[in-house]
Amino acid sequence: MAAHNPSYTQCLELKSEVSTCLSLRVPPPADCLWTVQLKEYPTSPRRGGSNSSTPGSSCQEGTNGISWLQTLIHVVKGNIGTGLLGLPLAMKNAGIVLGPLSLLAIGLLAVHCMGVLVKCARHFCCRLSKPFMDYGDAMMHALEASPCAWLQDHARWGRYIVLFFLIVDQLGFCCVFLMFLADNLKQVIETANGTTANCQGRGVMTPTPTVDARIYAVSVLPFLVPLVYVRNLRALSTFSALANVLMLGSLVLIFQHLLQEIPDPSSLPLVANWKTYPLFFGTVVFAFEGIGVVLPLENKMQHRTQFPLVLYGGMFMIIILHISFGALGYLKFGATTQASITLNLPNCWLYQSVKLLYLGGICLTYPLQFYVPAEIIVPFAVSRVPNCWAFAVDLGVRTALVCLTCILAILVPRLDLVLSLVGSVSSSALALIIPPLLEISTFYSQGMSPLTIAKDALISIVGFVGFMAGTYQALTELIKSGDSLPFPNATGTLDQSPIFNSTLPSSLPKLTF
């Protein structure tokens, strides 16, 4: 029986389609998903020759791509997630004046780095006559083009580093999702008896007997595990569309509440304690989570020359949304601001429904965030076993990864610290540190102005300082929280307007580090 042996060009086209499907949440061709996992295609340029693509074809305008409006929608959608709900607490960690200004600065740096990534990728697409280039390939080719012989010899490690941070980033998102589910599900269920139709009340009520929130985290596993078994991107894109509707409805209702009866901000600090600023940095970088979608979007645009305008216009709206949401949330709740703003909402049926809507959206988004690390790790594991065991290993690895995210969500004490830690470690590397270094490696041999080199070096240094300080501060706070349980157990009375002042049953075990 003849083996299926597609050409090099077909493999590149296949890779382009699957990479784009992955970021756009749209279905790929019916036969491409598993084919691309089993194919082995060159990822470095052929020396002394070229591939079979027409030279310069990647620099031409598309004919069947997506419109500028579709691209704009995907840019906005790719930067709105759970990180948005943590921005009010991030503002608390920075101050009511320093917070918005810093968020604006970090947002502008992140947008600039997105543009740099697109410019470098397009440069290599045109130079190597490739129709598409993902983040990892762009990093590898940039190191091959650098003037340093050692970097040229170890260029493939650049791709591995990017893949590593992508895995950490996406699994970190999954951990945050589980913690968010557990915290909000616990609050909804245990305050159900006291939930009223009056959203303005300040009554005190006694919740139902409490259950450790770790139980809630484990209880959602039977629902999440079957979802990650879905490898059909057509089905996953349906999940994504439904999740977007649920989250949009939730955000509209949250904004409506934040704009009502805003308290006097004079009591809020203009600049918070400098020790908490690294936590602000990590959370904000986590919120700008869309750098992974820019290359597939640019590749699929019908008129690629319009992409910079679409990117900068969409990210301008995102920055305004992030600043307004974070500032209004902090103004509304002040010192009582929680790790997720949904935990501050009044205990009435309207805002309990907001939590339920967002919970549904998070559940449906989990398999989409899980898809990236699964498609990197699962094929590697499957290739190490006989064909008869491939399907079982596939399901086993997926189940183990879901359980790993649950274990990590159980072990870490606080949602806000996990947001900051993931943002500081992986998001800052992908969004701020690597793109400027990518530009230097790509264009240094062609002659770069000292000002451009200094600019790129400064951005990478800022990202690296935030990486180190944010990681150190988050880990320090996690260690300090080691004597308390990962999730608070509410007992006693609860103010309807927002917060659990928790005590811990003595019978529950404590975590130590």
C-alpha positions in Angstrom: 0.0 0.0 0.0 1.4 3.3 -1.1 2.3 5.7 1.7 0.9 9.2 1.8 3.8 11.5 1.0 2.7 15.1 0.4 5.1 17.6 -1.0 7.0 20.2 1.1 4.6 22.9 -0.1 1.6 20.9 0.9 3.0 20.4 4.4 3.6 24.1 4.8 0.1 24.9 3.6 -1.2 22.3 6.0 0.7 23.8 8.9 -0.6 27.2 8.0 -4.2 26.1 8.0 -4.0 24.2 11.3 -2.1 27.0 13.0 -4.6 29.5 11.8 -7.5 27.3 12.8 -6.0 26.9 16.3 -5.9 30.7 16.9 -9.1 31.6 15.1 -11.1 28.8 16.6 -12.4 27.9 13.1 -12.6 24.4 11.6 -9.7 23.2 9.4 -10.0 21.0 6.4 -11.5 17.6 7.5 -8.3 15.6 7.0 -5.7 18.0 8.3 -5.8 17.7 12.0 -4.2 14.3 12.5 -2.2 14.5 9.3 -0.2 17.4 10.5 0.6 15.6 13.7 2.1 12.7 11.8 4.0 14.7 9.2 7.6 15.8 9.6 8.3 19.0 7.7 11.5 21.1 7.6 11.4 24.1 9.9 14.6 25.7 8.8 15.5 27.2 5.4 17.2 24.9 2.9 20.7 26.0 2.3 21.6 26.4 -1.3 18.0 26.0 -2.5 14.5 26.9 -1.8 11.2 25.2 -1.3 8.7 24.8 -4.0 6.7 27.9 -3.2 6.8 30.7 -5.6 9.3 33.4 -4.4 7.5 36.3 -2.8 4.2 34.6 -2.8 3.8 35.1 0.9 4.2 38.8 0.4 1.2 39.0 -1.9 -2.4 40.0 -1.0 -4.8 37.1 -0.2 -7.8 36.5 -2.3 -10.0 34.3 -0.1 -8.9 35.5 3.3 -11.0 37.1 6.1 -12.1 40.7 6.0 -10.8 43.5 8.1 -14.0 43.4 10.3 -13.6 39.7 11.0 -9.9 40.2 11.8 -10.9 43.1 14.2 -13.4 40.8 16.0 -10.8 38.1 16.5 -8.2 40.6 17.7 -10.6 41.9 20.3 -11.8 38.4 21.3 -8.3 37.1 21.6 -7.5 39.7 24.3 -10.5 39.3 26.5 -10.5 36.5 29.1 -10.3 35.8 32.8 -7.4 38.3 33.2 -9.9 41.1 32.6 -11.8 40.2 35.8 -8.6 40.5 37.8 -7.7 44.0 36.7 -9.6 45.8 39.6 -7.4 44.0 42.1 -4.4 44.9 40.0 -5.3 48.5 40.3 -5.5 48.1 44.0 -1.9 46.8 43.9 -0.7 49.8 42.0 -2.9 52.8 43.1 -5.8 54.6 41.5 -3.4 57.0 39.6 -0.3 54.8 39.0 -2.4 51.8 38.0 -4.2 53.2 34.9 -1.0 55.0 33.8 1.0 51.9 34.1 -1.6 49.8 32.4 -1.6 52.2 29.5 2.2 52.0 29.2 2.3 48.2 29.4 -0.5 48.0 26.9 1.3 50.3 24.4 4.5 48.2 24.8 2.5 45.0 24.3 0.9 46.4 21.1 4.2 47.5 19.8 5.7 44.1 20.4 2.8 42.5 18.5 3.7 44.8 15.5 7.4 43.8 15.8 6.5 40.1 15.8 4.4 40.5 12.6 7.1 42.5 10.9 9.8 39.9 11.6 7.5 37.0 10.6 6.6 38.7 7.3 10.3 39.4 6.6 11.2 35.7 6.9 8.1 34.6 4.9 9.2 36.8 2.0 12.8 35.9 2.3 12.2 32.1 2.6 9.2 32.0 0.3 7.0 30.5 3.0 3.3 31.1 3.1 3.1 31.2 6.9 5.3 31.3 9.9 4.4 30.8 13.5 6.0 32.3 16.6 8.4 29.4 17.2 9.6 29.3 13.6 10.1 33.1 13.5 12.3 32.8 16.6 14.3 30.0 15.1 14.9 31.8 11.8 15.8 35.0 13.7 18.5 33.2 15.6 19.8 31.7 12.3 20.1 35.2 10.9 21.8 36.6 14.0 25.5 37.6 13.7 26.4 35.3 16.6 27.7 31.9 15.5 26.7 30.2 18.7 23.1 31.4 18.3 23.1 30.2 14.7 24.2 26.7 15.8 21.6 26.6 18.6 18.7 28.3 16.6 16.4 25.3 17.1 16.4 25.9 20.8 14.7 29.2 20.2 11.7 27.4 18.9 11.8 25.0 21.8 11.9 27.9 24.3 8.8 29.6 22.6 7.0 26.2 22.7 7.8 25.8 26.4 6.4 29.2 27.3 3.3 28.6 25.2 2.7 25.4 27.1 3.2 27.1 30.5 1.1 30.0 29.4 -1.9 27.9 28.2 -1.8 25.4 31.1 -1.6 28.4 33.4 -4.7 29.7 31.9 -6.4 26.4 32.5 -5.4 26.5 36.2 -6.8 30.0 36.5 -10.0 28.7 34.9 -10.4 25.9 37.4 -9.7 28.3 40.4 -12.2 30.7 39.0 -14.8 28.0 38.6 -14.2 26.7 42.1 -14.4 30.1 43.8 -17.5 31.3 42.0 -19.3 28.0 42.1 -18.7 27.8 45.8 -20.1 31.3 46.4 -23.2 30.8 44.2 -24.2 27.5 45.8 -23.4 28.4 49.4 -25.3 31.7 49.3 -28.3 30.4 47.3 -30.6 30.4 50.4 -29.9 34.1 51.0 -30.1 35.2 47.4 -32.9 37.8 46.9 -34.4 39.8 44.0 -33.2 43.1 45.7 -29.7 44.0 44.3 -29.5 47.1 46.5 -29.9 45.4 49.9 -27.2 45.2 52.6 -28.8 42.5 54.7 -26.8 39.9 56.5 -27.6 36.3 56.0 -26.2 32.9 56.9 -25.0 30.7 54.1 -25.5 27.0 53.9 -23.0 24.7 55.5 -19.7 25.2 53.7 -17.7 22.8 51.6 -14.0 23.2 50.9 -13.6 24.9 47.6 -11.1 22.2 46.6 -14.1 19.8 46.4 -15.7 22.2 43.9 -12.5 22.2 41.8 -12.5 18.4 41.7 -16.2 18.2 41.1 -15.9 20.0 37.7 -13.4 17.4 36.4 -16.0 15.0 35.1 -17.4 17.8 32.9 -14.0 19.1 31.7 -12.4 15.7 30.8 -14.9 14.8 28.1 -14.5 18.3 26.6 -10.8 17.9 26.1 -11.3 14.6 24.3 -12.9 16.7 21.5 -10.2 17.1 18.8 -12.5 18.4 16.1 -11.9 22.1 15.7 -15.4 22.5 14.2 -16.9 21.5 17.5 -14.5 23.6 19.5 -15.3 26.6 17.4 -19.0 26.1 18.3 -18.0 26.0 22.0 -16.0 29.3 21.4 -19.0 31.1 19.9 -21.3 30.1 22.7 -18.7 31.1 25.3 -18.3 34.5 23.7 -22.0 35.1 23.9 -22.1 34.1 27.6 -19.1 36.2 28.5 -20.4 39.3 26.6 -23.7 39.2 28.5 -21.8 38.9 31.8 -19.5 41.9 31.0 -22.5 44.1 30.1 -24.2 43.4 33.4 -21.0 43.9 35.4 -20.3 47.2 33.7 -23.9 48.3 34.5 -23.3 47.6 38.2 -19.9 49.3 38.3 -21.4 52.5 36.9 -24.0 52.7 39.7 -23.3 54.9 42.8 -19.5 55.1 42.4 -18.0 56.0 45.9 -15.8 59.0 46.6 -12.3 58.0 45.4 -10.5 60.4 47.8 -9.8 57.6 50.3 -8.0 55.5 47.7 -4.2 55.7 47.6 -2.8 57.4 44.5 0.2 55.1 44.6 0.1 51.8 46.4 2.9 50.0 48.3 5.8 49.4 45.9 6.0 45.7 47.1 2.7 44.9 45.5 3.5 46.6 42.2 5.1 43.4 40.7 1.8 41.7 41.3 0.1 44.4 39.3 2.6 43.9 36.4 2.0 40.2 36.2 -1.7 40.5 36.2 -1.8 43.2 33.5 0.6 41.3 31.2 -1.6 38.2 31.8 -4.6 40.2 30.6 -2.9 41.0 27.3 -3.0 37.4 26.2 -3.5 37.8 22.5 0.0 37.9 21.1 -0.4 34.3 19.9 -3.2 35.2 17.5 -1.6 38.0 15.6 0.5 35.9 13.1 -2.4 33.6 12.1 -4.7 36.6 11.7 -2.2 38.5 9.6 -1.7 35.4 7.4 -5.4 34.9 6.7 -6.3 38.6 6.0 -7.6 39.2 2.5 -5.7 42.5 2.4 -2.6 42.1 4.6 -1.6 45.8 4.2 -4.6 46.7 6.4 -3.5 44.5 9.3 -1.4 47.1 11.2 -4.4 49.5 11.2 -6.7 46.7 12.3 -4.3 45.5 15.0 -3.6 49.0 16.4 -7.3 49.9 16.3 -8.5 46.7 18.0 -5.8 46.9 20.7 -6.7 50.6 21.3 -10.2 49.5 22.2 -8.8 46.7 24.4 -6.6 49.1 26.3 -9.5 51.5 26.9 -11.7 48.5 28.0 -9.0 47.2 30.4 -8.3 50.7 31.9 -12.0 51.5 32.4 -12.9 48.1 33.8 -9.9 48.0 36.2 -10.4 51.6 37.4 -14.2 51.4 37.8 -13.9 48.1 39.6 -11.4 49.5 42.1 -13.4 52.7 42.5 -16.5 50.7 43.2 -15.2 48.2 45.8 -12.0 49.9 47.1 -10.1 48.0 49.7 -12.6 45.1 49.5 -11.8 44.3 45.9 -11.5 40.6 45.3 -9.2 38.5 43.0 -12.1 38.2 40.6 -14.6 41.1 40.4 -17.4 38.6 40.1 -16.8 37.7 43.8 -17.7 41.3 44.7 -21.1 41.4 43.0 -24.3 41.7 45.2 -26.0 38.6 46.3 -29.1 38.9 44.2 -30.4 36.7 41.4 -29.4 39.1 38.6 -25.7 39.1 39.6 -25.7 35.5 40.6 -26.8 34.8 37.0 -23.8 36.8 35.9 -21.5 34.4 37.7 -23.4 31.4 36.2 -23.0 32.9 32.7 -19.3 33.4 33.1 -18.9 30.0 34.7 -20.6 28.5 31.6 -18.3 30.6 29.3 -15.2 29.4 31.2 -16.2 25.8 31.0 -16.6 26.1 27.2 -13.4 28.0 26.8 -11.3 25.5 28.8 -10.9 22.9 26.0 -9.9 25.7 23.6 -7.1 26.9 25.9 -6.2 23.2 26.5 -5.9 22.6 22.8 -2.5 24.3 22.4 -0.5 22.3 24.9 -2.3 19.1 24.0 -1.4 19.4 20.4 2.3 19.9 21.4 2.5 17.2 24.1 0.1 14.5 22.9 1.7 13.8 19.5 5.1 13.5 21.2 3.8 10.9 23.7 1.8 9.0 21.0 4.9 8.7 18.8 6.7 6.7 21.6 4.2 3.9 21.7 3.0 1.2 19.3 0.0 2.1 17.1 -2.3 -0.2 19.0 -1.7 1.9 22.1 -1.9 5.3 20.4 -5.6 6.0 21.1 -5.3 5.0 24.8 -2.2 7.0 25.3 -3.8 10.0 23.6 -6.8 9.9 26.0 -4.6 9.1 28.9 -2.2 12.1 28.4 -5.2 14.5 27.9 -6.8 13.2 31.1 -3.5 13.5 33.0 -3.0 17.1 31.8 -6.4 18.1 33.0 -5.8 16.4 36.4 -2.4 18.3 36.5 -4.1 21.6 36.1 -6.6 20.6 38.8 -3.8 19.6 41.2 -2.0 22.9 40.6 -5.2 24.8 41.2 -5.7 23.0 44.5 -2.1 23.6 45.7 -1.9 27.3 45.1 -3.5 29.5 47.7 -4.9 32.5 45.8 -6.3 33.2 42.4 -4.7 36.7 42.2 -1.3 35.2 42.8 -1.7 32.6 40.1 -2.8 35.3 37.7 0.3 37.3 38.5 2.7 34.3 38.5 1.5 33.1 35.1 1.6 36.6 33.7 5.1 37.2 35.1 6.6 33.9 34.0 5.2 33.1 30.5 3.1 36.1 29.3 5.9 38.6 29.9 8.4 36.4 28.0 6.1 35.9 25.0 4.7 39.5 25.0 7.6 41.7 26.1 10.9 40.0 26.3 11.2 37.9 23.1 9.7 40.2 20.4 12.4 43.0 20.8 15.2 40.4 20.8 13.6 38.9 17.7 13.8 42.2 15.9 17.4 42.7 16.8 18.4 39.2 15.7 16.4 39.6 12.4 17.6 43.0 11.3 20.9 43.6 13.0 23.0 42.3 10.1 21.1 44.5 7.7 21.9 47.6 9.7 19.8 48.9 12.5 19.9 52.4 14.0 21.3 52.7 17.5 18.0 54.2 18.6 16.1 51.1 17.5 18.5 48.8 19.2 18.3 50.9 22.4 14.5 50.8 22.2 14.4 47.1 21.8 16.9 46.5 24.5 15.0 48.8 26.9 11.7 47.0 26.3 13.3 43.6 26.9 14.9 44.9 30.0 11.6 46.2 31.3 10.0 42.8 30.5 12.8 40.9 32.2 12.7 43.1 35.3 9.0 42.5 35.5 9.5 38.8 34.9 12.0 38.6 37.8 10.2 40.9 40.2 6.7 39.6 39.5 7.8 36.0 39.8 9.7 36.6 43.0 6.9 38.6 44.7 4.2 36.0 43.6 6.2 33.1 44.9 7.0 34.9 48.1 3.3 35.6 48.7 2.5 32.0 47.9 5.0 30.8 50.4 3.6 33.2 53.0 0.1 31.8 52.3 1.4 28.2 52.9 -0.3 27.9 56.3 -3.7 28.6 54.9 -5.9 26.5 52.6 -5.9 27.2 48.9 -9.5 28.4 48.9 -11.3 30.1 51.8 -14.2 28.4 53.5 -17.0 30.8 54.4 -18.6 30.4 57.8 -20.7 32.6 59.9 -22.4 35.7 58.3 -21.9 37.2 54.9 -22.5 40.7 53.8 -24.7 40.6 50.7 -22.6 43.2 48.9 -19.5 41.3 48.6 -17.0 39.6 50.6 -16.3 36.4 52.5 -14.5 37.0 55.8 -13.4 33.4 56.2 -12.5 31.1 59.0 -11.2 27.6 58.5 -12.6 24.4 60.1 -9.9 22.8 62.2 -10.6 19.4 60.8 -9.3 20.3 57.3 -5.6 19.7 56.6 -3.3 22.6 56.0 -0.8 23.0 53.2 2.9 23.7 53.8 5.6 24.5 51.4 
